[in-house]
Amino acid sequence: MSEQPAPADHARQQLEPAAADGLRAYAAKTRENADQLAAVLEDIATNGLPSVEDCTPWEELREAHLARLAAQRPAGV
């Protein structure tokens, strides 16, 4: 990205404070998720892949995630 300021004739539209706060929170969560993924990849690069016995089958992960989503869904939907 360019570090140069935007031309004066193209003023940037400011966000409402609540929208700016929400965007910052989303950026922080995205950064946290990226840091977690980077840590896992670095661990794999350093120590190799975990053994099959230490892993959870993807089917179990999928079912657990679907159960969490169903629990979050409002009643009657």
N, C-alpha and C positions, 0 to 999 in steps of 0.2 A: 504494500500500500504506500501511497505517496504521503510524505510528511508535510506537504505544502498545504496551506490553508485554502479553503474553497474560495473561488472568486467572489468579490463583494456583491455582484449582481445576482448571486444565487444563494440567498440567505437560507440557513438551515431552519427547519421548523422544530421548535422545542417541544419535548414531550411533557405531558402532565406529570406532576411529581409521582403519583401512584403508578403510572405506566413506566416511568424511569426506574422506580424501585423494583417493579416486577421484572423488568429487563435485566437489572443488575443481579437479582436473585437467580434468574434463569442462567445468566452467564456464570455465576458462582457454582451452581449445580453442574453445569456442563463442564466447567474446569475440574471440579471434584471427580466427576465420572471419568474424565480423560486421565487424571492423575492415577486413579485406581487401575484403569486399563494399562497404563504405562508401567505401573508397578508389577502387574501380573506378567506382562511381556518381558520385563527385565528379569524377573525371577525365572521364567522359562529359559531365557537366554543364558542365565548364569548356571542354573541347576538342571536344565533339561525338562522334558515333559514329565508330569507326574505319572505314577503307575496306574494302570486301569483300576486296580483295587481301591485306589484313593479318590477316584472320580465318581461323580453322580451321573447316571445315564440321562441323556437329554430328554427322554420321555418323562422321567420323574420331575425334572426341572420345568418342563412345559406344563404338566398337570398342576404343579404347585403354583405356577404363575397364573394359570387360568382360574384356579381356586381363589387367589388373591384378587383378581379382577372381578370375579363374581361376587365376592364379599363386599367390594367397593360399590357395586351397582345398586342404585336405589331400588327399594321394593316396588314390585309391579312393573318393572321395565323388562 
